[in-house]
């Protein structure tokens, strides 16, 4: 049987992030074979993940990153079970490293299969489930491309957003960040009216009509009044039509055009924990 030294245990702990006793046990079981010990820790993670598969992972870190030329960005959430873990510096660091890797892929499935320091992202989540003792998962993966991409991460990494502008003009960095902050704070359901699905529109019209009936409005008047209420719904719930939070005399669209008359918001992504 191999002699397991404190240096061996510390080395495995450095590689995996697992606890000292877990690393020592894994090395003993593997007779000093580091690769097998790592596999043993991953197997432990798989077992823990299975045992915790029914747990809610509503805490964690929401991260937004943008590439060097500001033409693509990604938002992800690395979810865990408790705020204590989600606020941990090493956990946030891992989430950020994963988000930077995610920039290279277009789908969540491709990203989970990608190499992350020698193992796939999916396997890293399993491994860290064993190390941390909580269910971990990538809940959200959203990518956005455009002429200029800006980003914002709300304090505490609870919300992360991306915004795409139609052109890379002077001042685009500040404007895109401000609109990203708007998306984080006001949680729009779509970019504009065209982005709201027909089912939501039909539901809002029906709700408006029901309220009007309860107010005693004549049936013949309902359609026109409901259209007005729908316009208000679009103003409150679509990004470019919302009042700009830093100057409510302007819509978001008008604020963007104050930088450049031809500039528009072409897209946004928002990821939030919960």
CORQUI-V616573 format. One record per residue. N is the residue number from 1. PHI is phi in degrees with one decimal (* if undefined). OMEGA is omega in radians with two decimals (NA if undefined). NEAR is the number of other ideal C-beta (glycine too) atoms within 12 Angstrom. Layout:
((N | PHI | OMEGA | NEAR) (N | PHI | OMEGA | NEAR))
This chain:
((1 | * | -3.11 | 10) (2 | -68.5 | 3.07 | 15) (3 | -86.0 | -3.12 | 12) (4 | -97.6 | -3.11 | 26) (5 | -95.6 | 3.08 | 15) (6 | -61.7 | 3.12 | 14) (7 | -65.4 | 3.10 | 15) (8 | -62.7 | -3.13 | 25) (9 | -62.2 | -3.14 | 27) (10 | -65.3 | 3.11 | 18) (11 | -62.4 | -3.14 | 22) (12 | -65.8 | 3.11 | 37) (13 | -62.8 | 3.11 | 26) (14 | -64.6 | -3.12 | 15) (15 | -67.4 | -2.96 | 24) (16 | -103.6 | -3.05 | 35) (17 | 80.3 | -3.14 | 26) (18 | -74.6 | 3.14 | 33) (19 | -68.7 | -3.09 | 20) (20 | -58.9 | -3.10 | 21) (21 | -66.5 | 3.10 | 16) (22 | -63.7 | 3.14 | 30) (23 | -66.1 | 3.12 | 34) (24 | -61.8 | 3.14 | 26) (25 | -62.8 | -3.14 | 21) (26 | -63.6 | 3.13 | 38) (27 | -68.5 | 3.09 | 37) (28 | -62.5 | -3.14 | 23) (29 | -62.8 | -3.11 | 23) (30 | -92.6 | -3.13 | 25) (31 | 54.2 | 3.06 | 17) (32 | 85.9 | -3.13 | 22) (33 | -79.4 | -3.06 | 19) (34 | -64.6 | -3.13 | 25) (35 | -61.5 | 3.12 | 19) (36 | -69.1 | 3.10 | 19) (37 | -63.6 | 3.08 | 32) (38 | -61.7 | 3.10 | 34) (39 | -62.8 | 3.10 | 25) (40 | -61.7 | 3.11 | 29) (41 | -65.9 | 3.09 | 39) (42 | -64.0 | 3.11 | 33) (43 | -63.4 | 3.07 | 23) (44 | -61.5 | 3.10 | 31) (45 | -61.7 | 3.12 | 35) (46 | -62.6 | 3.13 | 22) (47 | -65.9 | 3.12 | 18) (48 | -63.9 | 3.13 | 28) (49 | -59.6 | 3.13 | 31) (50 | -65.6 | -3.14 | 16) (51 | -67.5 | -3.07 | 16) (52 | -109.3 | -3.05 | 25) (53 | -63.9 | -3.13 | 18) (54 | -93.6 | -3.11 | 10) (55 | -81.0 | 3.12 | 21) (56 | -85.9 | 3.10 | 18) (57 | -108.4 | -3.04 | 31) (58 | -104.6 | 3.05 | 22) (59 | -103.4 | 3.11 | 34) (60 | 136.9 | -3.11 | 44) (61 | -139.7 | 3.02 | 42) (62 | -100.9 | -3.02 | 43) (63 | -128.9 | 3.03 | 46) (64 | -120.6 | 3.07 | 46) (65 | -135.0 | -3.10 | 35) (66 | -129.9 | -3.12 | 37) (67 | -72.2 | -2.98 | 23) (68 | -63.1 | -3.10 | 11) (69 | -93.7 | 3.03 | 14) (70 | 61.3 | 3.11 | 28) (71 | -110.6 | 3.11 | 23) (72 | -152.1 | 3.10 | 30) (73 | -147.4 | 3.11 | 42) (74 | -140.9 | 2.98 | 40) (75 | -120.9 | 3.06 | 46) (76 | -132.7 | 2.88 | 43) (77 | -121.0 | 2.97 | 40) (78 | -98.5 | -3.01 | 47) (79 | -96.3 | 3.04 | 38) (80 | -136.6 | -3.05 | 38) (81 | -96.1 | -3.04 | 27) (82 | -126.8 | 3.09 | 23) (83 | -65.0 | 3.12 | 21) (84 | -58.1 | 3.09 | 14) (85 | -72.1 | -3.08 | 30) (86 | -60.2 | -3.13 | 33) (87 | -90.2 | -3.11 | 20) (88 | -64.3 | -3.08 | 24) (89 | -58.4 | -3.13 | 13) (90 | -68.5 | 3.10 | 19) (91 | -65.1 | 3.12 | 32) (92 | -64.6 | 3.09 | 27) (93 | -61.6 | 3.11 | 17) (94 | -63.2 | 3.12 | 34) (95 | -61.3 | 3.14 | 46) (96 | -67.7 | 3.09 | 26) (97 | -61.3 | 3.12 | 24) (98 | -66.6 | 3.12 | 43) (99 | -64.1 | 3.09 | 40) (100 | -63.2 | 3.06 | 25) (101 | -65.9 | -3.09 | 29) (102 | -61.4 | 3.10 | 41) (103 | -55.7 | -3.06 | 35) (104 | -84.3 | -3.03 | 21) (105 | -131.4 | -3.07 | 26) (106 | -102.6 | -3.12 | 17) (107 | -131.9 | 3.09 | 16) (108 | -61.3 | -3.11 | 25) (109 | -64.6 | 3.09 | 15) (110 | -62.7 | -3.13 | 21) (111 | -63.7 | -3.11 | 31) (112 | -64.1 | 3.14 | 28) (113 | -87.7 | -3.06 | 20) (114 | -75.7 | 3.13 | 28) (115 | -74.9 | 3.08 | 18) (116 | -129.5 | 3.14 | 29) (117 | 54.9 | 3.01 | 19) (118 | 100.8 | 3.05 | 17) (119 | -134.3 | -3.14 | 24) (120 | -70.9 | 3.07 | 22) (121 | -58.3 | -3.14 | 36) (122 | -60.1 | 3.12 | 27) (123 | -69.6 | 3.09 | 28) (124 | -63.6 | 3.11 | 37) (125 | -63.3 | 3.11 | 38) (126 | -65.3 | 3.13 | 31) (127 | -58.1 | -3.09 | 36) (128 | -72.7 | 3.00 | 42) (129 | -61.3 | 3.09 | 37) (130 | -67.6 | -3.12 | 36) (131 | -70.0 | -3.03 | 35) (132 | -85.2 | -3.12 | 36) (133 | 86.4 | 3.08 | 24) (134 | -129.8 | 3.06 | 33) (135 | -66.3 | 3.09 | 32) (136 | -118.1 | 3.08 | 41) (137 | -159.4 | 2.95 | 34) (138 | -86.9 | -3.08 | 42) (139 | -82.1 | -3.07 | 30) (140 | -122.1 | 3.00 | 34) (141 | -141.3 | 3.13 | 34) (142 | -135.1 | 3.11 | 38) (143 | -115.4 | -3.13 | 32) (144 | -137.7 | 3.09 | 40) (145 | -124.1 | -3.14 | 23) (146 | 178.7 | 3.14 | 32) (147 | -66.0 | 3.07 | 26) (148 | -151.4 | -3.11 | 40) (149 | -113.7 | 3.03 | 43) (150 | -115.6 | -3.07 | 42) (151 | -144.2 | 3.09 | 41) (152 | -156.4 | 3.03 | 37) (153 | -120.1 | -3.12 | 35) (154 | -70.1 | -3.13 | 26) (155 | -50.3 | -3.12 | 13) (156 | 88.2 | 3.10 | 19) (157 | 59.6 | 3.14 | 37) (158 | -90.2 | -3.12 | 28) (159 | -138.9 | 3.07 | 33) (160 | -135.8 | -3.09 | 45) (161 | -137.2 | 3.01 | 45) (162 | -129.1 | 3.05 | 48) (163 | -135.4 | 3.10 | 47) (164 | -107.6 | 3.04 | 39) (165 | -106.8 | -3.03 | 43) (166 | -78.5 | -3.12 | 26) (167 | -154.7 | 3.05 | 26) (168 | -93.3 | -3.12 | 22) (169 | -113.5 | 3.10 | 23) (170 | -60.4 | -3.10 | 13) (171 | 95.5 | -3.10 | 20) (172 | -63.0 | -3.12 | 31) (173 | -62.2 | -3.14 | 22) (174 | -67.0 | -3.11 | 22) (175 | -64.1 | -3.12 | 37) (176 | -65.9 | 3.09 | 43) (177 | -67.3 | 3.13 | 28) (178 | -63.6 | 3.11 | 31) (179 | -71.4 | 3.04 | 49) (180 | -63.5 | 3.07 | 44) (181 | -63.6 | 3.08 | 32) (182 | -58.5 | -3.13 | 40) (183 | -63.1 | 3.11 | 45) (184 | -66.1 | -3.04 | 35) (185 | -75.0 | -2.95 | 25) (186 | -103.6 | 3.04 | 29) (187 | 45.8 | 3.11 | 22) (188 | -63.7 | -3.13 | 36) (189 | -88.3 | -3.12 | 26) (190 | -159.7 | 3.12 | 27) (191 | -68.2 | -3.09 | 32) (192 | -151.6 | -3.10 | 24) (193 | -58.4 | -3.10 | 25) (194 | -64.0 | -3.12 | 13) (195 | -85.9 | 3.14 | 22) (196 | -86.2 | -3.06 | 27) (197 | -71.3 | -3.05 | 13) (198 | -60.5 | -3.13 | 12) (199 | -63.9 | 3.12 | 11) (200 | -64.6 | 3.13 | 20) (201 | -61.6 | -3.14 | 26) (202 | -61.0 | -3.14 | 16) (203 | -65.4 | -3.13 | 18) (204 | -65.5 | 3.10 | 28) (205 | -63.6 | -3.13 | 27) (206 | -65.7 | 3.09 | 19) (207 | -61.9 | 3.13 | 19) (208 | -60.8 | -3.14 | 28) (209 | -64.9 | 3.13 | 27) (210 | -61.3 | 3.11 | 16) (211 | -63.5 | -3.13 | 17) (212 | -64.7 | 3.10 | 24) (213 | -63.4 | 3.13 | 17) (214 | -65.4 | 3.10 | 11) (215 | -84.1 | 3.09 | 14) (216 | 86.9 | 3.13 | 10) (217 | -69.8 | 3.14 | 20) (218 | -66.6 | -3.10 | 13) (219 | -57.7 | -3.10 | 13) (220 | -67.4 | -3.11 | 10) (221 | -90.7 | -2.94 | 17) (222 | -61.9 | -3.06 | 25) (223 | -59.9 | -3.10 | 18) (224 | -66.3 | 3.14 | 18) (225 | -67.7 | 3.13 | 22) (226 | -63.2 | 3.10 | 27) (227 | -62.9 | 3.11 | 19) (228 | -65.6 | 3.11 | 20) (229 | -67.2 | 3.10 | 26) (230 | -66.4 | 3.09 | 29) (231 | -60.1 | 3.10 | 21) (232 | -66.7 | 3.10 | 19) (233 | -60.5 | 3.11 | 27) (234 | -62.3 | -3.12 | 30) (235 | -63.2 | -3.09 | 25) (236 | -79.9 | -2.90 | 22) (237 | -121.5 | 3.06 | 27) (238 | -114.6 | -2.92 | 33) (239 | -54.2 | -3.01 | 44) (240 | -71.0 | -3.12 | 38) (241 | -94.2 | 3.14 | 33) (242 | -65.1 | 2.97 | 36) (243 | -63.8 | 3.13 | 25) (244 | -68.4 | -2.98 | 29) (245 | -65.7 | 3.13 | 23) (246 | -91.9 | 3.09 | 20) (247 | -160.8 | -3.02 | 15) (248 | -73.7 | 2.99 | 15) (249 | -79.9 | -3.14 | 11) (250 | -115.2 | 2.89 | 22) (251 | -79.4 | 3.08 | 29) (252 | -61.0 | 3.13 | 41) (253 | -60.2 | -3.14 | 31) (254 | -67.5 | 3.10 | 23) (255 | -61.0 | -3.14 | 34) (256 | -62.8 | -3.14 | 40) (257 | -69.9 | 3.09 | 23) (258 | -67.9 | 3.05 | 22) (259 | -81.9 | -3.13 | 29) (260 | -154.6 | -3.01 | 20) (261 | -61.6 | -3.14 | 13) (262 | -98.0 | -3.04 | 12) (263 | -81.5 | 3.08 | 31) (264 | -136.5 | 3.00 | 33) (265 | -85.5 | -3.09 | 46) (266 | -103.8 | 3.12 | 29) (267 | 179.5 | 3.04 | 34) (268 | -155.4 | 3.03 | 44) (269 | -134.8 | -3.13 | 41) (270 | -136.8 | 3.10 | 38) (271 | -126.7 | -3.13 | 44) (272 | -136.6 | 3.09 | 31) (273 | -74.2 | 3.11 | 34) (274 | 115.6 | NA | 18))
